[in-house]
Amino acid sequence: MKMASDQEHALDTAAALLRILGDHAFDTEDMKANQVRSSAEAWARHLLLAAAHPERPEDKKSMERRDFTGARRFAEALRRSELKFVTRAMADFRQVVWSVVQNVHRALAQDGDDDRMTRGQIERLKAALESNSFEQLRTEATAVASSLSGMIAARDRRRSDQVEKLGLELKSLHQRLEEARKTSETDALTSLYNRRALDSYMERVAEFDGLTGVPVTLMMLDVDNFKQINDKFGHPAGDDVLRVLGRELLRVFLRKCDFVARYGGEEFAVVMRDTGLKDSRTLAERLRERIAGVVIPGHPEIQLTVSIGLSALRSTEDLGDWVMRADQALLTAKRTGKDRVVVAPE
């Protein structure tokens, strides 16, 4: 009875082991996991229940005795196949890790990073690759990955700081360039636009408004008797006159479509877009009267007047002709008594 009980226990154990092999099977180069599970179950049933022989299911005689030797051969073949697969997989894994180590070494050298801790961990990882200890390899690979993650995070922070610094430098450069541009277009004495900026603006206006028919008027203005003011009161007083005139121009011509500039010397120009001759003349007269009443700081005795010439841009008119007609109107104002506004013929 005891012998029968021991045999039954041995059969149960052998079948359980076969089923465990099947439950934990995985694909190898020789067998698929589902094939292993199916064969392991067939051998377990053969040993326990004297079911059909897994390799010779049509042989009825094979069912009369249990083939322990065949079950052992199946288990041994399975383990050899798994060992072969795992050995090759480990070799491939080592090759991948070795490639990673080489690339990391190269990257550290190129970037000039001097992280002694990371370099020491990489050396230990290289030693683990040459050993047969998977646990050692896993431990060192984990340590290197953690170290590299920290180093990459620190590098990202440095680069982020560098990008932020570069952004601030670019912003500062843009501001300096904008200031330089404004300086190149601004008259230093009056802070109005200079002749260069005026010429560029008038080219665009003549090209666009001349084609679209939008009314635009050019005003040329000249300080009366400016040479006498310089001769009698000195050039500093003359500069004060020009500064006051620039200030008053900006107070009269407040619209965004009004472009106020110093044309040169004591001559100024205003481009009035979307403004016909009638309204332009009204503005010019207002300016003339305002200038006649201003007081020059430190020189209340100076009686300041201006002569003004106006010309409306003709359809498809050349820029040079437009300026010439305004200048001729200004000369007429000067010759006919000064302190007046003259409109060029349309």
C-alpha positions, 0 to 999 in steps of 0.5 A: 500500500505504501509503495502504491501511495509513493508512486501516486505521489511521484506521479502527482509531483512529476505532473505538477512540475510539467504543468509549472514548466508549461505555465511559465513557458516563453517563445524560443527559437525552437518552440512557441510558448503555446506549443510548450504548454500544450505538450507539457499538459499532454505529458502530465495527463499521460503520467497521471491518467495513462492518457495517449502518448504525446509523441505517439498518440495513435499507439494504443500500447503506449497507454498501458505503461507511463513513459517517464523517460519520454517525459524527462527527455521532453523536459531536458529538451525544453530546458536546453532550448530555453538555455540556448535562447537565454544565452543568446539573449544575454549576449545580445543584451550585453552587446546593446549595453556595451554599445550604450557604454561606448556612446555615453563615453563618447558623449561625455568626452565631446561635451567635456563633462567631468563627472567622476562618479558617472565615469566610475559607474560606467567602468563598473558596468563594463566590468559587469559586462565581462562577468557572467553575473546577470544580477551584477549587470542589472545592478550596475546598469540601474546605477548608471541609468540613475546617474545619467538621468541626474546628469542629463537633468542638470545639463538641461537646466544649464542649457535652459539657463543658457537659452534664457540668457541668450534670449535676454541678450537678443532682447537687449540687442533688439532694443539697442538696434531699435534705439540705433534705428530711431537715432538714425531717423531722428534729428538730434536738436529737435527730436523730430524725424530727420531728412532721411526718415522723411524721404523714405516716408514720402516715397511710400506715401507717394507710391501708395496714396498717389495710386489710391487717390487718398488726399495727402498734403505736404507742408514746407515751413521756414523760419523767417529772418533766421540768419538775423536771429543767429547773427544778433542773438547767437547760435544757441538762441537759434537752436532754442528757436528750432527746438521751440518750433519743433515742440509747437509742430508736435502740439498742432499735428497730433494725429498718427497720420501726420509725419513731422520732420526737420527738413534741414537748417531752419526748414521743416516739413509735415506730411498730412495724410487723408487731408485735403488742401482746405483742412491743411490750410486751416492747420497751417494757419493755426500753426502760423498764428501759434508760432507768432505768439510763442516766447523763446526762453531767455529771449522774449524780444525775439519775434518769431514768424514762419512762412508756409507752402502747401501742395496736394499730391496729384494722382500718379505725381512724381515725388520730386514734382510734389516736393518742388511745388511745395517748395515753390509755394514756400518761396512765394510766401517768403517773397510776398511778405513772409508770415503767411501761408501759400497754396501751390496750384492743384 
